Amino acid sequence: MNALRNKVQLIGRLGQDPKFMTFEEGKSKVNFSVATNESYRDREGEKVERTQWHEVVAWGSLSEVVDQYLKKGSEVAIEGRLNYRTYDDQEGNTRYVTEIVVKDLLMLDKKPQKP
């Protein structure tokens, strides 16, 4: 039953190129944002489209794959977990971050055609 807790699945497009980082101890990490869209009809029957942005982080070999193959506009399916953290910025203000830590990722873009 634990596998059902804190599980997120998204299909969306990258809103920016991934930001890859390597740390002194050899670990690697990549941050990127994913946009998901939904559309519905409001009370007046007008079509409404809404985009939500999700901050995403991947670690280790998965971060290297993201850095090598994905770019702004790439479509992906992500499975992971929600992570909440806080930090103090340079002015001493507490900032709150909600992000998705990737466990599995599937690239959904079609393979480029060979010339």
SETI-198143 format. One record per residue: x, y, z of N, C-alpha, C in turn; residue in one letter. Coordinates in steps of 0.001 Angstrom, whole numbers, plus 500000, padded with zeros to 6 digits. Layout:
# SETI-198143
XYZXYZXYZA ...
//
This chain:
# SETI-198143
500807498809500000500000500000500000500856501263500000M 502092501179500486502957502360500507503240502903499119N 503197502032498092503497502481496738502454503476496234A 501292503526496860500235504434496415500342505813497046L 501220505990497967501331507269498663502280508202497940R 501914509486497935502750510539497371503250510178495974N 502329509938495070502662509569493707502036510575492752K 502847511078491827502398512067490857502696511548489460V 501736511708488545501934511372487150501502512567486312Q 502367512991485400502081514142484542502476513833483110L 501728514407482192502148514458480796502090515920480409I 503212516436479913503255517834479545504487518150478720G 504703519442478518505840519913477719506774520765478572R 508070520650478288509054521464478998508877522929478617L 508885523788479615508720525215479389510032525935479171G 511138525259479402512470525851479233513465524719479087Q 514660525038478615515707524030478551516088523613479969D 516385522331480180516781521862481511518051522551482000P 518140522741483332519334523328483958520067522219484698K 521207521822484135521982520689484646523069521185485585F 523283520453486691524325520789487657525059519521488080M 526357519656488284527157518569488848527771519079490136T 527739518251491168528273518617492472529649517995492666F 530414518548493620531786518094493877531870516599494143E 530901516063494856530951514642495196530522513743494038E 530299514332492853529986513549491664528512513391491362G 527643513817492245526208513724491985525813514744490925K 524770514412490169524256515356489180522752515529489382S 522278516699488948520878517067489146520466517943487972K 519200517857487601518670518731486561517307519263487026V 517087520552486781515805521191487085515166521636485781N 513848521498485697513107521998484553511647522177484944F 510914522893484116509494523083484389508680522384483299S 507520521868483688506623521173482768505261521856482829V 504696522118481654503370522717481562502350521635481244A 501244521650481981500106520783481664498924521679481333T 498089521228480411496948522028479962495657521274480197N 494608522033480480493273521462480556492311522462479943E 491238521953479388490213522840478841488848522357479305S 487962523314479481486606523001479922485688524140479480Y 484397523937479624483406524961479291482913525597480577R 482872526930480597482383527629481780480856527664481769D 480261528340482722478794528370482852478096528958481628R 478790529861480934478208530477479742478460529643478487E 479143528521478631479428527649477497480694528007476740G 481430529004477240482673529398476595483796528425476960E 484622528117475965485748527224476205486839527980476958K 487308527388478054488365527978478873489546527025478862V 490737527554478577491955526750478627492818527246479771E 493380526307480506494192526664481663495502525881481631R 496594526587481839497916525971481884498437526041483303T 498960524926483777499592524888485093501060524525484899Q 501919525155485695503356524916485626503803524121486840W 504677523151486595505174522262487645506701522286487618H 507302522509488767508763522463488885509170521012489101E 510181520579488352510583519176488335512091519081488566V 512505518038489288513932517784489515514201516291489298V 515325515994488637515768514610488446517222514515488887A 517588513367489431518928513156489987519636512023489265W 520960512001489369521780510882488897521739510680487395G 521737509419486981521790509105485552520563509626484807S 519441509693485482518238510241484858518427511720484525L 519134512445485370519399513858485093520260514016483846S 521197513096483635522052513150482455521256512881481178E 520294511955481244519428511661480098518589512888479748V 518005513507480766517196514716480545518045515800479900V 519233516018480433520110517058479901520503516791478451D 520728515536478118521188515192476778520075515215475736Q 518873514784476088517840514557475075516665515524475090Y 516442516236476184515253517083476252515606518552476117L 514659519313475589514825520755475446513453521403475563K 513428522709475556512170523449475633511210522921474565K 509974522612474977508964522108474055508861520605473992G 509852519868474517509799518403474500508609517915475316S 507920516883474794506793516304475521507267515091476315E 506867515033477587507307513958478475506158513458479337V 506280512209479747505421511637480783506331511420481985A 505889511897483136506708511844484349505939511131485446I 506656510283486170506114509706487402507116510003488501E 506609510467489627507493510799490728506715511073491991G 507324511880492858506674512211494129506785513709494372R 505855514243495143505908515645495534506917515831496651L 507640516927496571508602517273497607508397518742497965N 508329519033499250508183520401499734509439520762500507Y 509962521966500232511142522412500973511098523931501117R 511905524424502037512014525867502243513479526257502250T 513726527521501959515072528079502062514950529571502301Y 516014530172502788516054531618502998516817532256501843D 516204533258501204516875533936500097517910534927500620D 518538535659499713519624536571500086519149537699500991Q 517868538061500904517325539116501770516819538572503105E 516938537266503306516501536667504565515043536245504580G 514361536332503436512963535903503343512890534392503164N 511936533768503818511740532336503667510961532078502383T 511483531201501554510848530830500288510391529378500388R 509232529100499795508652527767499813508662527205498400Y 509103525959498258509212525323496952508445524009496981V 507617523808495959506964522523495729507497522005494408T 508041520798494413508617520257493191508288518775493085E 508408518268491876508211516844491622509577516221491435I 509882515210492239511133514465492116510845513260491222V 511522513215490081511243512202489060511768510837489466V 510915509834489303511324508443489476511463507781488103K 510474507999487232510482507459485869510104508560484896D 510684508510483705510414509512482690510342508827481332L 509356509225480537509196508693479190509162509858478218L 510049509833477224510067510886476196508999510558475159M 508097511491474900506961511230474027507090511824472631L 508104512624472392508278513200471057508633512089470060D 508184512288468826508525511342467787510011511447467458K 510585510340467064511988510323466659512139511145465381K 513186511972465289513368512751464070513555511852462853P 512978512271461732513116511510460479514534511678459933Q 515093510597459397516410510677458773516253511295457388K 517230512145456987517104512808455673517274511844454512P 
//
